[in-house]
Amino acid sequence: MTAAAILGSYGHEVSVFEKNDSPGGRAGQIREEGFIFDKGPSFYWMPDVFERFFNQFGKSASDFYQLKRLDPSYKIFWADRPPISMPADQAAVISLFESIESGAGMKLKSYLEEAKIKYEVGMGDFVYMPSMSLTEYVDIRLLKEAFRLDLFTSISKHIASHFKNDYLRQILEFPVLFLGAKPQDTPALYSLMNYADITLGTWYPIGGMYEVSKAMYQVGVDQGVQYHFASEVIHINPNKNNKVDLHFQNNESDSFDYVISGADYQHTEAKLLSKNLQSYTPKYWDSRALAPSALLYFLGFDTVLPNLEHHSLFFDASFDYHAREIYDEPAWPKDPLFYTNSSSLTDPDCAPAGYHNLVALIPVSTSLEDTEEVKARYLDIILERLSKHTGIPTRQHLIFQKSYAQRDFIREFHSFKGNAYGLANTLMQTGPLRPKIQSKKIPNLFYCGQLTVPGPGLPPSIISGEIVARFVHRKILA
Ligand SMILES: Cc1cc2nc3c(=O)[nH]c(=O)nc-3n(C[C@H](O)[C@H](O)[C@H](O)COP(=O)(O)OP(=O)(O)OC[C@H]3O[C@@H](n4cnc5c(N)ncnc54)[C@H](O)[C@@H]3O)c2cc1C
């Protein structure tokens, strides 16, 4: 949607073909029986990236939706100590750290000062590079900056070098989960996520995260983009006029000067292109470290569950053990960590009066088969843990439930192996080491989205659209 809107604003004629019947892709919404659920993303982080998107069209996010900063940003439940709520105010977070570990307050202050530099450099020039080759990075200023970015240390080591307390370490490791890899495998560059979390804050667009998708769609339409829904592309080929043909499920086809695929990269490569036109082999794709999939539950309760916040993290189980079951020895987790999002606590319109909406997310490996039996088992686990922490017999108050897992991601989005958020941001899958935005075989075929640069998450996906739009525009002008 970003790429389409930007290219539309440059005066190009742009059409978008989307297999589903509404815009937004993974950033979707479920509306049923008076409940509204954020179906995918729920953490609105890095508001500056969203603002930059709207500013390009002379608009602001506030022209489309009202943002509220959440306070606390989130609450964490533990097995063996009282929950910790993360205040929105940075000074209060520093005091909180100090109250848990003597000296940790000052250390957090300097940790965040460094994380701020990483954010400014990393989210400045670096993140907007097309990353077609390493030579783009051979710019003295950027090289100098690269040494400040801590690319070659893991974030877990970086955090451990500042803080001894396990709870504090886990709090700082939590944002890394968005990047799709274990903290041990994620470069310390990504302490910039701690700056995004603690300093820039957790926000919520009133009405739900789907307001963002609707706004981006509207911006595209205002730039003259033609959206076609229920229009699945089933084959792509170059033609003899140096154009690219798209073939659709309804047997129609059309030719374009340039094509950008925002679908899962591997799907486009392996399913839509003939073998000789694929840039990467099946072996390449199989060796990629994918971000996890998610086992999701959309739950409606006929009472307001106490003790929860808009975002609640249930770290009342071993993170290391669960991480091993996601990344190293794929298995359904024995004792899962999970996350819940209850937007009705902030936005009463998301549930009938006096009721409570709750999305529960368990991160799981992509290489597992979700069955009804598995889904029923994990719902029991979640309800039991929720009952323990809220003091309410949650099963008795459950009046709406829906689940969603690997097979649903594949069916709905052609997700590669059922991933929820693309390719992980490990060191070996950063920048020029990610799948390239331009096809190696078809010069006017391009890619964007969470499987290419810069990576998973809403802000990176928006940035990806901007990178490819500018890259294509430059090709058109050349
Ligand atoms: C459960 C979950 C929780 C998340 N939480 C957060 C969060 O809190 N904060 C955050 O910032 N990010 C979060 N994310 C990540 C974020 O949602 C994604 O990174 C982002 O939405 C991906 O955007 P995209 O455009 O790359 O891909 P998509 O949204 O998948 O868009 C690709 C589109 O291509 C379409 N398509 C596929 N194949 C075809 C075809 N053959 N023909 C036509 N159309 C096709 C799909 O239907 C889809 O609409 C979450 C994701 C999930 C799933």
The ligand as a MOL file (V3000), in Angstrom:
LIG
                    3D

  0  0  0     0  0            999 V3000
M  V30 BEGIN CTAB
M  V30 COUNTS 53 58 0 0 0
M  V30 BEGIN ATOM
M  V30 1 C -0.3170 -11.9330 14.6900 0
M  V30 2 C 0.5880 -10.8230 14.2590 0
M  V30 3 C 0.9730 -9.8680 15.1930 0
M  V30 4 C 1.8090 -8.8070 14.7870 0
M  V30 5 N 2.1000 -7.8350 15.6930 0
M  V30 6 C 2.7300 -6.7060 15.2830 0
M  V30 7 C 2.7880 -5.5620 16.1250 0
M  V30 8 O 2.2810 -5.5840 17.2600 0
M  V30 9 N 3.3940 -4.4380 15.6420 0
M  V30 10 C 3.9310 -4.3810 14.3730 0
M  V30 11 O 4.4530 -3.3350 13.9730 0
M  V30 12 N 3.8510 -5.4520 13.5380 0
M  V30 13 C 3.2500 -6.6000 13.9530 0
M  V30 14 N 3.0850 -7.6590 13.1030 0
M  V30 15 C 3.7770 -7.6430 11.8020 0
M  V30 16 C 3.0550 -6.8200 10.7540 0
M  V30 17 O 1.6850 -7.0600 10.7790 0
M  V30 18 C 3.6150 -7.2310 9.3940 0
M  V30 19 O 5.0240 -7.1130 9.4110 0
M  V30 20 C 3.0850 -6.3940 8.2300 0
M  V30 21 O 1.7050 -6.1870 8.3430 0
M  V30 22 C 3.4350 -7.1080 6.9290 0
M  V30 23 O 3.0340 -6.3460 5.8480 0
M  V30 24 P 3.3590 -6.8160 4.3540 0
M  V30 25 O 2.7880 -5.7890 3.4740 0
M  V30 26 O 4.7890 -7.1700 4.2330 0
M  V30 27 O 2.6070 -8.2370 4.1660 0
M  V30 28 P 1.0700 -8.6070 4.1610 0
M  V30 29 O 0.3340 -7.8170 5.1660 0
M  V30 30 O 0.9810 -10.0930 4.2860 0
M  V30 31 O 0.5510 -8.1550 2.7300 0
M  V30 32 C 0.7050 -8.9700 1.5960 0
M  V30 33 C -0.6030 -8.9880 0.8440 0
M  V30 34 O -0.4290 -9.7500 -0.3530 0
M  V30 35 C -1.6190 -10.4780 -0.5890 0
M  V30 36 N -1.3250 -11.6100 -1.4770 0
M  V30 37 C -0.6130 -12.7330 -1.2230 0
M  V30 38 N -0.5360 -13.5180 -2.3090 0
M  V30 39 C -1.2240 -12.8840 -3.2820 0
M  V30 40 C -1.5110 -13.2030 -4.6460 0
M  V30 41 N -1.0540 -14.3190 -5.2040 0
M  V30 42 N -2.2600 -12.3360 -5.3650 0
M  V30 43 C -2.7150 -11.1630 -4.8140 0
M  V30 44 N -2.4780 -10.8250 -3.5230 0
M  V30 45 C -1.7250 -11.6750 -2.7740 0
M  V30 46 C -2.0450 -10.9210 0.7910 0
M  V30 47 O -3.4110 -11.2850 0.8210 0
M  V30 48 C -1.7380 -9.6720 1.6250 0
M  V30 49 O -2.8340 -8.8010 1.6720 0
M  V30 50 C 2.2590 -8.7260 13.4600 0
M  V30 51 C 1.8690 -9.6930 12.5200 0
M  V30 52 C 1.0360 -10.7220 12.9200 0
M  V30 53 C 0.5930 -11.7240 11.8900 0
M  V30 END ATOM
M  V30 BEGIN BOND
M  V30 1 1 1 2
M  V30 2 1 2 3
M  V30 3 2 2 52
M  V30 4 2 3 4
M  V30 5 1 4 5
M  V30 6 1 4 50
M  V30 7 2 5 6
M  V30 8 1 6 7
M  V30 9 1 6 13
M  V30 10 2 7 8
M  V30 11 1 7 9
M  V30 12 1 9 10
M  V30 13 2 10 11
M  V30 14 1 10 12
M  V30 15 2 12 13
M  V30 16 1 13 14
M  V30 17 1 14 15
M  V30 18 1 14 50
M  V30 19 1 15 16
M  V30 20 1 16 17
M  V30 21 1 16 18
M  V30 22 1 18 19
M  V30 23 1 18 20
M  V30 24 1 20 21
M  V30 25 1 20 22
M  V30 26 1 22 23
M  V30 27 1 23 24
M  V30 28 2 24 25
M  V30 29 1 24 26
M  V30 30 1 24 27
M  V30 31 1 27 28
M  V30 32 2 28 29
M  V30 33 1 28 30
M  V30 34 1 28 31
M  V30 35 1 31 32
M  V30 36 1 32 33
M  V30 37 1 33 34
M  V30 38 1 33 48
M  V30 39 1 34 35
M  V30 40 1 35 36
M  V30 41 1 35 46
M  V30 42 1 36 37
M  V30 43 1 36 45
M  V30 44 2 37 38
M  V30 45 1 38 39
M  V30 46 1 39 40
M  V30 47 2 39 45
M  V30 48 1 40 41
M  V30 49 2 40 42
M  V30 50 1 42 43
M  V30 51 2 43 44
M  V30 52 1 44 45
M  V30 53 1 46 47
M  V30 54 1 46 48
M  V30 55 1 48 49
M  V30 56 2 50 51
M  V30 57 1 51 52
M  V30 58 1 52 53
M  V30 END BOND
M  V30 END CTAB
M  END
